[in-house]
Amino acid sequence: MTCDCAILHNAATETEKAGSREVIYASCNARTEVGAIAESLRHAGYSPCVIAVGASEAPAKGGVLGDLIGELKGLAPKFVFNLLEEIDGDCGMEMAAAGLLELMQIPFTGSDSFSLGLALRKYHAKLALDAAGVPVPRGVLCAPGDEDALSSSGGALRLPLIVKPVREDASLGVNSDSVCRRPEEVRRQVGYVHEVYRQEALVEEYIDGREFNVSVIGGTGPGDEAPEVLAIAEIDFSGMPEEEPKIVSYRAKWDEGSPMYRSTTPVCPAPLSRRQEGLIKEIAIQSYQVIGCRDYGRVDMRMDAEGSPYVLEVNPNPDLAPEAGFARAVRASGRTYQDVVLGICRAAMARGRLSGEDVLYAF
């Protein structure tokens, strides 16, 4: 069978970081979105080719990306559905893979390399959002050996604080000790991030309130459809064990047998007043545009006791699995999964036509 498009996804990660409390659970590597998207494309008349990218595929002399270049040159796809989030556990390679597709001038779905790189670097994304007037929690970047970071940047932050790695995905580095209520807890958790994840720690004031996942479709570039918020979802923490912080930690996201997983129940659509819904939608679209997302994305927020929302993170290219939050928001908004998948593909192909460039594969 001849393929006319390709689906790229990262091969399953097999190794864990030494000393990490975030182990690899089976659900971490369950890529049900790959099959669902392939089926949607086949149903619409496409012939997708699925490509797993990673060193486990025994790369040739050109390495992982060299092999990918050769495979894409041979396929010459009309477009690529880009589901790559990492390569061999390195989240920084997500933007590199998108950059490769840009250099090869292959239309691809989702956000471009710049937006993926900016969103991954949480502190820089935070600075960009803050500069644009988007409400974000106060925070500082704490590098290894920087003992004064927590008391700088306009005065000491107010406890409780939440500590997380500054450039990881999938809630890696976020665990039961991440919400800190005493200075010694902050120092311990910052040390954990430094030692295990070998990167700066992002330390932010913890917003103790309701948490929302806001799914957005559309784009921010010429010819893109205007961004639109789908149904807003809220995380129900009411069943969380008393000793656990009310956050979506790594275990809450991936350990299906844990009480944290069972106690982070999504409610979609979220019960909101008209004013609250309008404010959340406005902030979500502004955040999506500031980071430069396109096609689809998710904005995570918390609302404090006074009803003020704060943006925690902007997530380009979120999980598209049929059972995941984005697909749930799709259904709650009255759309079908296949319609949204095909809309994302059409947007990618339209960008290719708009650029006026043929695919060159000039490697």
Sequence and secondary structure as in RCSB ss.txt:
>XXXX:A:sequence
MTCDCAILHNAATETEKAGSREVIYASCNARTEVGAIAESLRHAGYSPCVIAVGASEAPAKGGVLGDLIGELKGL
APKFVFNLLEEIDGDCGMEMAAAGLLELMQIPFTGSDSFSLGLALRKYHAKLALDAAGVPVPRGVLCAPGDEDAL
SSSGGALRLPLIVKPVREDASLGVNSDSVCRRPEEVRRQVGYVHEVYRQEALVEEYIDGREFNVSVIGGTGPGDE
APEVLAIAEIDFSGMPEEEPKIVSYRAKWDEGSPMYRSTTPVCPAPLSRRQEGLIKEIAIQSYQVIGCRDYGRVD
MRMDAEGSPYVLEVNPNPDLAPEAGFARAVRASGRTYQDVVLGICRAAMARGRLSGEDVLYAF
>XXXX:A:secstr
   SEEEEEE       TT S    GGGG  HHHHHHHHHHHHTT  EEEEEESGGG   TTHHHHHHHHHHHHH
  S EEE    BTTBTTHHHHHHHHHHHTT  BSS  HHHHHHHHSHHHHHHHHHHTT     EEEE TT TTGG
G SSS   SSEEEEESS STTTT  TTSEESSHHHHHHHHHHIIIII S EEEEE   SEEEEEEEEE SSTT  
  EEEEEEEEE TTS TTS SS  HHHHH TTSHHHHT EEESS    HHHHHHHHHHHHHHHHHHT  EEEEEE
EEE TTS EEEEEEEES    TTSHHHHHHHHTT  HHHHHHHHHHHHHHHHHHHT       
